[in-house]
C-alpha cells in the first residue's frame, strides 16, 4: 500500500457520522388548533415556546378549539390565516358570545402596531344579530361573478 492510500484510509476511519436536530425547529413545528395550522409568526401559548413567533402573536386555543388572539386589549377569534398572502381574518369574540344580545357601542379598533394593516378592499362592515346561519344564507345570497357571496 502506498502512503496516499494509507492516509485516505486513516482519514475515513477517523470520520464519524453525526446527526443533529435543531431544538428550535423541533419546538416550533406547525401545530393545529381546530381547523387552523398555527406556525410562524404565530405560536400557541402554553404549547409552543414564545420564540416560535412574534411576541404579540401568541394564540390561545380555547376549549372549543378556536384560535384566540388578543389585539389592542380585545380577544379576536382567528377565522383564517393565509401564510402566502400574509393575512389573517378575525372576528371579535364578543360578537359570538351567547349573551350578546344588543350592540350598545362598538369601540374603534386602532392598530398602533405597524405589523397590522386593515384591508383596503373591505369598506363596509355588516353586523347581523340573532340570525341562524341558514337564514342568513337564504336572505342574503347574491349571485356574483365568482359564486355566492
C-alpha positions in Angstrom: 0.0 0.0 0.0 1.3 3.4 -0.8 1.3 6.3 1.6 -1.6 8.2 0.0 -3.9 5.1 0.3 -2.9 4.7 3.9 -3.6 8.4 4.6 -7.1 8.2 2.9 -7.9 5.0 4.9 -6.8 6.6 8.1 -9.0 9.7 7.4 -12.0 7.6 6.6 -11.7 5.7 9.8 -11.5 8.9 11.8 -14.7 10.3 10.4 -17.8 9.6 12.5 -21.3 10.3 11.3 -23.2 12.8 13.4 -26.8 13.8 13.4 -28.2 16.9 14.8 -31.7 18.3 15.2 -32.1 21.9 15.9 -34.1 22.1 19.2 -35.8 25.3 18.0 -37.1 23.6 14.9 -38.4 20.7 16.9 -40.2 23.0 19.3 -41.6 25.3 16.6 -43.1 22.9 14.0 -46.7 23.9 13.0 -49.4 22.9 15.4 -53.2 22.6 15.0 -55.8 24.5 16.8 -59.2 23.4 15.5 -59.0 23.5 11.7 -56.1 26.0 11.6 -52.5 25.3 11.3 -50.6 27.6 13.6 -47.0 28.4 12.7 -44.6 31.3 12.5 -45.2 34.3 13.0 -47.9 32.9 15.4 -47.4 30.4 18.2 -49.7 28.6 20.6 -49.3 29.9 24.2 -48.6 27.1 26.7 -47.9 24.6 23.9 -45.0 26.2 21.9 -42.1 28.3 23.1 -42.5 32.1 22.7 -39.5 32.2 20.4 -41.6 30.3 17.9 -43.3 33.5 16.8 -43.5 37.3 17.3 -44.0 38.3 21.0 -47.5 39.7 20.4 -48.7 36.9 18.1 -49.3 34.4 20.8 -52.5 32.4 20.1 -54.6 30.7 22.7 -56.6 27.6 21.8 -59.8 27.7 23.8 -61.9 24.7 24.9 -63.9 24.9 21.7 -60.7 24.6 19.6 -61.0 28.2 18.4 -57.8 30.2 17.9 -57.9 33.4 20.0 -55.5 36.3 19.6 -55.5 39.4 21.7 -55.2 42.6 19.7 -55.2 46.0 21.4 -56.7 44.5 24.6 -59.6 42.7 23.0 -59.9 39.0 22.1 -60.5 38.0 18.5 -61.2 34.6 17.0 -59.0 33.8 14.1 -61.2 32.6 11.2 -58.5 32.1 8.7 -54.7 32.5 8.3 -53.2 32.9 4.8 -49.4 32.5 5.2 -49.0 33.1 1.4 -50.9 36.4 1.5 -49.6 37.3 5.0 -53.2 38.0 6.1 -55.4 36.9 8.9 -59.2 37.2 9.2 -60.6 37.7 12.7 -63.9 38.1 14.4 -64.3 39.9 17.7 -65.1 37.3 20.2 -67.7 39.4 22.0 -69.9 39.2 18.9 -70.0 35.4 19.2 -70.8 35.3 22.9 -74.2 33.7 23.7 -75.4 36.5 25.9 -74.5 39.2 23.3 -78.0 40.5 22.5 -77.6 44.2 21.9 -74.9 46.3 20.5 -74.6 49.3 22.8 -71.4 50.6 21.4 -68.5 49.2 19.4 -65.2 50.8 20.2 -62.9 51.7 17.4 -60.3 49.2 16.6 -57.0 51.1 16.4 -53.8 49.4 15.3 -50.8 51.2 16.7 -48.6 48.4 15.6 -47.0 48.7 12.1 -47.3 44.9 11.7 -51.1 45.3 11.3 -53.0 47.0 8.5 -56.7 46.8 7.7 -57.5 45.5 4.3 -58.3 48.3 1.9 -60.7 46.0 0.0 -63.3 46.0 2.8 -65.2 49.2 3.1 -68.4 48.1 4.8 -69.0 46.0 7.9 -72.4 44.4 8.2 -73.5 43.2 11.6 -76.4 40.8 11.7 -77.9 39.8 15.0 -79.9 36.8 16.2 -79.9 35.0 12.8 -79.3 31.4 12.1 -76.7 30.6 9.5 -79.3 29.1 7.1 -81.5 32.2 7.3 -78.5 34.4 6.6 -77.6 32.4 3.5 -81.2 32.3 2.2 -81.8 36.0 2.7 -78.5 37.4 1.6 -77.4 35.1 -1.2 -76.3 37.3 -4.0 -75.1 35.7 -7.3 -71.8 37.2 -8.3 -69.1 36.5 -10.9 -67.3 34.2 -8.5 -70.3 32.5 -7.0 -72.5 33.2 -4.0 -71.4 36.0 -1.6 
